[in-house]
Amino acid sequence: MSVEAREARQPWILLSPALTAVGLLLFVPLIFIVVYSFWLRTASGADQVGFFLDNWQEALTDRFYRDILLSTLRIAAITTLVCALMGYPAAYFIARSRGNKAILLLLLMLPFWISYIIRTMSWINILGVSGALNTALMWTGLISEPIQMLYNEPTVILGLVHFLLPFMILNVYVSLDGIDQTLEEAATSLGANRWEAFLQVTLPLSLPGLAAGGLLCFVLGAGTYITPLVLGGPSDAMFANLVFEAIITQLNWPLGSALSLMLLAVLGLLVAIYNRYLGMAQLMKGLG
Amino acid sequence: MRSASGLGWHLIRGWALLVYVFMFLPVAVVVLLSFNASQFGSFPMTGLSFRWFVELAENEAILRAFETSIVLGLLTSIISTTLGVLASLALVRYRVPGANAISTLLIAPILVPEVVLAVALLLFLNFLGIHKSFALLLFGHVIFTLPFVILVVQARLVGIKREVEEAALSLGANPVQTFFQITLPLMLPAVLAGALFAFTISFDDITGTLFWKPGGVETIPTQIFAMLRNSISPEINALGTVMIVMTVGLPLLGVAVARRLAQRSGG
């Protein structure tokens, strides 16, 4: 074999284990659940192989699923908005501060390393009946009985914001950090005040980072079922909870497949729109 | 500079401070309460005590969960890092036709919602005869951590100069010698970073794990989740503290080691 041919083959040899893994453990299983979603769970509990539209009909027309899908999207949208409002100024501060930028960034990265389940349940210590807030309020005499503040939609959103905020800050930071600061100075020297300079120069240039952070917050938020289970009440189920119920509790795998694919389609559409207009490169910057 | 003194800047700084407090306060409370002497996992604190850590160490279920998490994390890390490093080498070191598309394919497991990945893998492997088991957990964790390893390793690999290897080759080393004596030592910080990343993500994972784990097997996160079902006990806070120390301490240690290695190799 010639040197060139060997050179050309080498990268494929290196790539093949990873590509095989992704193919066999992601793409083939995804195709498999497409097929599975047309099978039928019979009363006896066995799956009947065939081409039945029942699961799709149920998933697409049942009001119950539609309502939960809509409320899931609403919760994800509010979470994303809150993350943007809280995260943008913080990212701006890190990008523009002089001095301890490394420490500030390290502090920002730390929550990524703190377990999601710990961060979620930590709010029970704060907002629970005998948590920090109730204890403090009772101590000051503002209330005489503890208030139940947990297990509702706002606490689900709170938990999601706490989980997703670092993704937003990091993405906005990456794009702010790449903006030439002299552009803003040029705008002010040409007569704009600082606020105008920010609105007309810095903000538009940082939009790709904001969009990347927003996409991550939305997609990760809309796909969660742990946060509603820990911080939500019985009526705060999100779409992923339905998937979990169908697969793990009811063992109705064909229906669970259809519901999973619905979630994938909705969130995949968002990723595709993002990719069409902004491309994946920005997202990779924030992740890497 | 004016920005450092203006009112707006002060507001931004105050806001950022509040955001940091928001991020860390609940976690700090977990650590604080884990030393609470009271037998309820809540306020008021009645005194400082290590009793909950002692109880943790004597709790069979938690020790088993810990063992499962560690073994799973280590195996995941080894497999994922091996696959990820090889793929990253190919993508960074060679001109592969369609490299962008391949990159996207390889990070696809994190573009798909984890719940969907979990369902697809569970149903497909079950169809193949691999039921809920440790093996299924391992497959799941590998595919879920692989993209993170590839992103981290690729980012670091770009910084290694090809010329050093070419010099070794031209001085008579064969490709295998060059890889083990030049490339691998230079890559070591990237490899370690990827391995640590994979371990921590595996150690933390709950979303997929709840789908894949067989009945009776718990990892630390699913154990905490199961314990939450009853009520929040000081033991959960203590376990949380142990996890925080592990998952924050390990990467910090990793960063320190990587920096050492990088300094020594003059990178």
Interface residues (C-beta under 8 A of the other chain):
Chain A: E7 Q10 P11 W12 L14 L15 P17 A18 L19 A21 V22 L25 L26 F27 V28 P29 L30 F32 I33 Y36 M86 G87 P89 A90 Y92 F93 I94 R96 S97 R98 L107 L110 P111 W113 I114 S115 Y116 I117 I118 R119 M121 S122 W123 I124 N125 I126 G128 S130 G131 A132 T135 H162 L165 P166 I169 R194 W195 V219 A222 G223 T224 Y225 I226 L229 V230 A240 V243 F244 I247 I248 W253 G256 S257 S260 L261 L263 L264 L267 G268 V271 M280 M284 L287 G288
Chain B: R2 S3 A4 G6 G8 L11 I12 R13 W15 A16 V19 Y20 F22 M23 F24 L25 P26 V27 V29 V30 L33 F40 G41 S42 F43 P44 T82 L83 G84 L86 A87 L89 A90 L91 R93 Y94 V96 I102 S103 T104 L105 L106 I107 A108 P109 I110 L111 V112 P113 E114 V115 V116 L117 V119 A120 L121 L122 L123 F124 L125 F127 F139 G140 V142 I143 L146 F148 I150 L151 V152 Q154 A155 T200 F203 D204 I206 T207 L210 F211 P221 I224 F225 L228 I232 I236 N237 G240 M243 I244 T247 V248 P251
